[in-house]
Amino acid sequence: MAYIVIMGSFPAHVGMEVGKKFLELEKLPDFIKTEHVFNAAAGDYTFFTIYKIEDDSKYFDALKAITKRFSGYMDIVGYKYTVYPVLEAKDALSMVGLG
């Protein structure tokens, strides 16, 4: 099982534009599950989204699909996001011989 985390932000005054764009964009494939979405506001509107990909062989396809979806927001001034491919601690530890 693999995860991809998106962290992003945008100015509050473009929130309506972001919402409209969200509804227009192509849905993610079924093999990508939205695990959690967290939101915070402190000046800019900030979000953290955790996607779960249960089939490791689909990880690269998931990364491309998520990046494609989020690139759809690029025309919104002030919208920023970062894609984080992440590992669970048990998987990271096994990579260094500790699991």
Secondary structure, DSSP 8 states (H G I E B T S, - for coil): -EEEEEEEEE-GGGHHHHHHHHHHS----TTEEEEEEEEEESSSEEEEEEEEES-GGGHHHHHHHHHHHHHTTTTSTT-EEEEEEE--HHHHHHHTT--
